[in-house]
Amino acid sequence: MPLVNAKEMLTKAKAGHYAVGQFNINNLEWTKSILLTAQEMNSPVILGVSEGAGKYMCGYKTVVGMVEGMLEGLNITVPVALHLDHGSYEGAKACIEAGFSSIMFDGSHYPIDENIAKTKELVAICEEKGLSIEAEVGSIGGEEDGVVGAGECADPDECKMIADLGVTMLAAGIGNIHGKYPANWAGLSFETLAAVQEKTGTMPLVLHGGTGIPADMIKKAISLGVSKINVNTECQLAFQDATRKYIEAGKDLEGKGFDPRKLLAPGSEAIKATVREKIELFGSANKA
């Protein structure tokens, strides 16, 4: 099945009170593990690519070629969107050119007027090319590829202004952060989320920083209109832990245990287990 934009899968998720997972990819193992698990679970899925990861994987065209090749080679039939995560204005245009099916323009660090102007221009391009587009209001805390946010809570009125431009989905800061959550994290602001939902209506809302948010908070966020949840750090931690155990057990020294196909296999299986767990929590299994 060819790449699709995320509009239909997220519209269905919003109406059905579940969320589609965006799982960020970093290399071939990540991509393969996520696609195979989504197929196994019969779940739609969004592959997220940060600008840093895109650069690491030799550019956006390389990423598109790898993903499209895997869709065919693995016989993936569930809906898959390839999405730029926290894209700059220039990065968004580059991904459109390279063949991504969905982009995020993160204008949250601009004054609201500039965020609106740039988002509006990109919405017009995406509409013309049949792509989905995500915008952001209120920066997400933590750091991702040099994009640093303090974990602000978005202004619901500004959210409505951005939503009214015709974006497909909206990321609103509700106290969430990227990476590991600190012990003194105050939790999600459901008051802010409810106010944003009231202003934006049927617009699918996006929750960034999905790693480490307790399951009950995830489920409550979905009930308040969140239809897309981003996961990255959790897969990285699972991969790291499984790889460390393999090496510490000396398995890389046994026979051909040094072969990267064997060395990276436990980490790949750990990613699959994490994705499987998230798909079940988000409620998107058998929704393809």
C-alpha positions as CSV (number, residue, x, y, z in Angstrom):
1,M,0.0,0.0,0.0
2,P,1.5,3.4,-0.9
3,L,2.0,6.2,1.7
4,V,-1.2,8.0,2.7
5,N,-1.6,11.4,4.4
6,A,-2.8,11.3,8.0
7,K,-6.2,13.0,7.5
8,E,-8.5,10.0,7.2
9,M,-6.8,7.9,9.9
10,L,-7.0,10.8,12.4
11,T,-10.5,11.8,11.5
12,K,-11.6,8.2,12.2
13,A,-9.6,8.2,15.4
14,K,-11.2,11.4,16.7
15,A,-14.7,10.1,15.9
16,G,-13.9,6.7,17.4
17,H,-12.2,8.0,20.6
18,Y,-8.9,6.4,20.1
19,A,-5.4,7.7,19.0
20,V,-3.0,6.8,16.3
21,G,0.6,6.4,17.3
22,Q,3.4,8.4,15.7
23,F,6.6,6.4,16.2
24,N,9.8,8.2,15.3
25,I,12.2,6.3,13.1
26,N,16.0,6.5,13.3
27,N,17.2,3.8,10.9
28,L,16.2,0.6,9.0
29,E,15.7,-1.4,12.2
30,W,13.4,1.2,13.7
31,T,11.3,1.5,10.5
32,K,11.0,-2.3,9.9
33,S,10.1,-3.0,13.6
34,I,7.4,-0.3,13.6
35,L,5.9,-1.3,10.3
36,L,5.8,-5.0,11.1
37,T,4.1,-4.4,14.4
38,A,1.5,-2.1,12.9
39,Q,0.7,-4.7,10.3
40,E,0.5,-7.4,13.0
41,M,-1.8,-5.3,15.1
42,N,-3.8,-4.2,12.0
43,S,-3.3,-0.6,13.1
44,P,-2.8,2.6,11.1
45,V,0.6,4.2,11.9
46,I,2.5,7.4,11.5
47,L,6.3,7.3,11.0
48,G,7.8,10.4,12.4
49,V,11.1,11.8,11.2
50,S,12.8,14.7,12.9
51,E,15.1,17.0,10.9
52,G,18.1,15.5,12.8
53,A,17.1,12.0,12.1
54,G,16.5,12.9,8.5
55,K,20.0,14.2,8.2
56,Y,21.4,11.1,10.0
57,M,19.6,8.9,7.4
58,C,21.3,10.7,4.5
59,G,18.4,13.1,3.7
60,Y,14.7,13.0,3.2
61,K,14.8,11.3,-0.3
62,T,16.7,8.4,1.3
63,V,14.1,8.1,4.0
64,V,11.2,8.1,1.4
65,G,13.0,5.5,-0.7
66,M,13.6,3.3,2.3
67,V,10.0,3.5,3.6
68,E,8.4,3.0,0.2
69,G,10.7,0.1,-0.4
70,M,9.7,-1.5,2.9
71,L,6.0,-1.0,2.3
72,E,6.3,-3.1,-0.8
73,G,9.0,-5.5,0.4
74,L,7.1,-6.3,3.7
75,N,3.7,-6.3,2.0
76,I,2.4,-3.7,4.4
77,T,-1.4,-3.1,3.9
78,V,-2.3,-0.9,6.8
79,P,-2.4,2.9,6.3
80,V,1.1,4.4,6.8
81,A,1.9,8.2,6.8
82,L,5.4,9.5,6.6
83,H,5.5,12.7,8.7
84,L,8.1,15.4,9.4
85,D,8.3,16.0,13.1
86,H,8.9,19.5,14.5
87,G,9.8,20.8,11.1
88,S,11.2,24.2,10.4
89,Y,9.7,26.2,7.5
90,E,12.6,25.2,5.3
91,G,12.5,21.6,6.5
92,A,8.8,21.4,5.7
93,K,9.3,22.5,2.2
94,A,12.2,20.1,1.7
95,C,10.0,17.1,2.9
96,I,7.2,18.1,0.6
97,E,9.7,18.1,-2.3
98,A,11.1,14.7,-1.2
99,G,7.8,12.9,-1.2
100,F,6.7,12.8,2.5
101,S,2.9,12.3,2.8
102,S,2.6,14.6,5.9
103,I,4.5,17.4,7.5
104,M,4.6,19.3,10.8
105,F,5.5,22.9,10.8
106,D,6.5,23.9,14.3
107,G,6.0,27.7,14.4
108,S,5.4,27.8,18.2
109,H,8.6,29.8,18.8
110,Y,7.5,32.6,16.5
111,P,5.1,35.4,17.5
112,I,1.6,34.2,16.8
113,D,1.2,36.4,13.7
114,E,4.3,35.0,12.1
115,N,3.3,31.4,13.0
116,I,-0.1,32.1,11.3
117,A,1.5,33.5,8.2
118,K,3.9,30.7,7.7
119,T,1.4,28.0,8.6
120,K,-1.1,29.5,6.1
121,E,1.4,29.3,3.3
122,L,2.3,25.7,4.0
123,V,-1.4,24.7,4.3
124,A,-2.0,26.0,0.8
125,I,0.9,23.9,-0.6
126,C,-0.2,20.8,1.3
127,E,-3.8,21.2,0.1
128,E,-2.6,21.4,-3.5
129,K,-0.4,18.3,-3.1
130,G,-2.8,16.2,-1.0
131,L,-0.6,16.2,2.1
132,S,-1.7,16.5,5.8
133,I,-0.2,19.2,8.0
134,E,0.3,19.6,11.7
135,A,0.8,22.9,13.4
136,E,1.8,23.7,17.0
137,V,0.8,26.3,19.5
138,G,2.6,26.5,22.9
139,S,6.0,24.9,22.8
140,I,6.5,21.3,24.0
141,G,8.9,21.1,26.9
142,G,12.3,19.5,26.8
143,E,14.6,19.2,23.8
144,E,14.3,17.4,20.5
145,D,17.0,17.9,17.9
146,G,17.9,21.4,19.2
147,V,14.3,22.5,19.5
148,V,13.9,23.5,23.1
149,G,10.6,24.3,24.8
150,A,9.7,25.0,28.4
151,G,6.5,23.0,28.5
152,E,4.1,25.9,28.0
153,C,0.3,25.6,28.1
154,A,-1.2,26.8,24.8
155,D,-3.6,29.7,24.6
156,P,-6.9,28.2,23.4
157,D,-7.8,31.3,21.4
158,E,-4.5,31.1,19.5
159,C,-5.2,27.4,18.9
160,K,-8.4,28.3,17.3
161,M,-6.7,30.9,15.1
162,I,-4.2,28.2,13.8
163,A,-6.9,25.5,13.5
164,D,-9.1,27.9,11.4
165,L,-6.3,28.1,8.8
166,G,-7.2,24.6,7.7
167,V,-4.5,22.5,9.3
168,T,-5.2,18.7,9.5
169,M,-4.1,18.4,13.2
170,L,-3.0,20.6,16.0
171,A,-0.3,20.1,18.7
172,A,-1.2,22.1,21.7
173,G,1.2,22.4,24.6
174,I,-0.5,21.1,27.8
175,G,2.5,20.8,30.1
176,N,4.0,17.8,28.2
177,I,7.7,17.5,27.5
178,H,10.0,15.5,25.2
179,G,12.3,12.9,26.7
180,K,12.2,11.5,30.3
181,Y,9.7,13.2,32.7
182,P,11.4,14.6,35.9
183,A,10.2,13.4,39.3
184,N,8.6,16.8,40.0
185,W,6.6,17.0,36.7
186,A,3.2,18.6,37.4
187,G,1.3,16.4,34.9
188,L,-0.9,17.3,32.0
189,S,-3.2,20.3,32.1
190,F,-6.5,18.7,31.3
191,E,-8.1,22.1,31.9
192,T,-6.1,23.5,29.0
193,L,-6.8,20.5,26.8
194,A,-10.6,20.7,27.4
195,A,-10.5,24.5,26.6
196,V,-8.6,23.8,23.3
197,Q,-10.9,21.0,22.4
198,E,-13.9,23.3,22.9
199,K,-12.4,25.9,20.6
200,T,-11.2,23.6,17.9
201,G,-14.2,21.1,17.7
202,T,-13.5,18.2,15.4
203,M,-9.9,19.0,14.8
204,P,-7.7,16.0,15.8
205,L,-5.3,17.1,18.6
206,V,-1.8,15.8,19.0
207,L,0.0,14.9,22.2
208,H,3.8,15.1,21.9
209,G,6.2,13.6,24.5
210,G,4.2,10.4,24.9
211,T,7.0,8.6,26.7
212,G,6.5,8.3,30.4
213,I,3.0,9.8,30.6
214,P,0.9,7.4,32.9
215,A,-1.7,5.3,31.1
216,D,-4.6,6.9,32.9
217,M,-3.5,10.4,31.7
218,I,-3.1,9.0,28.2
219,K,-6.7,7.6,28.2
220,K,-8.1,10.9,29.7
221,A,-6.3,12.9,27.0
222,I,-7.8,10.7,24.3
223,S,-11.3,11.2,25.8
224,L,-10.7,15.0,25.5
225,G,-9.9,14.9,21.8
226,V,-6.3,13.7,21.4
227,S,-6.1,11.6,18.3
228,K,-2.4,11.3,17.7
229,I,0.3,10.5,20.3
230,N,4.0,10.8,19.6
231,V,6.5,8.2,20.9
232,N,10.2,8.4,20.4
233,T,12.3,8.2,23.6
234,E,10.6,5.0,24.9
235,C,11.6,3.1,21.8
236,Q,15.1,4.4,22.1
237,L,15.3,3.3,25.8
238,A,13.9,-0.1,25.0
239,F,16.4,-0.6,22.2
240,Q,19.3,0.6,24.4
241,D,18.4,-1.7,27.2
242,A,18.0,-4.9,25.1
243,T,21.3,-4.2,23.2
244,R,23.1,-3.6,26.5
245,K,21.9,-6.9,27.9
246,Y,22.9,-8.8,24.8
247,I,26.5,-7.4,25.0
248,E,26.8,-7.7,28.7
249,A,25.8,-11.3,28.5
250,G,28.7,-11.8,26.0
251,K,26.5,-13.0,23.2
252,D,28.3,-10.8,20.7
253,L,31.4,-12.9,21.4
254,E,29.6,-16.2,20.7
255,G,29.9,-17.6,17.2
256,K,28.7,-14.9,14.8
257,G,27.0,-12.9,17.5
258,F,28.9,-9.9,16.2
259,D,26.9,-9.9,13.0
260,P,24.8,-6.7,13.1
261,R,21.7,-8.7,12.1
262,K,22.1,-10.7,15.4
263,L,23.6,-7.8,17.4
264,L,20.6,-5.5,16.7
265,A,17.9,-8.2,16.8
266,P,17.2,-7.9,20.6
267,G,16.8,-4.1,20.3
268,S,14.5,-4.5,17.3
269,E,12.3,-6.9,19.2
270,A,12.2,-4.5,22.1
271,I,11.0,-1.8,19.8
272,K,8.3,-4.1,18.6
273,A,7.2,-4.8,22.1
274,T,7.0,-1.1,22.9
275,V,5.0,-0.3,19.8
276,R,2.7,-3.2,20.5
277,E,2.1,-1.9,24.0
278,K,1.4,1.6,22.8
279,I,-1.0,0.6,20.1
280,E,-3.0,-1.4,22.6
281,L,-3.0,1.6,25.1
282,F,-4.0,4.1,22.3
283,G,-6.8,1.8,21.1
284,S,-5.8,1.8,17.4
285,A,-5.5,-2.0,17.1
286,N,-7.8,-3.4,14.4
287,K,-8.7,0.1,13.2
288,A,-6.8,-0.1,9.9
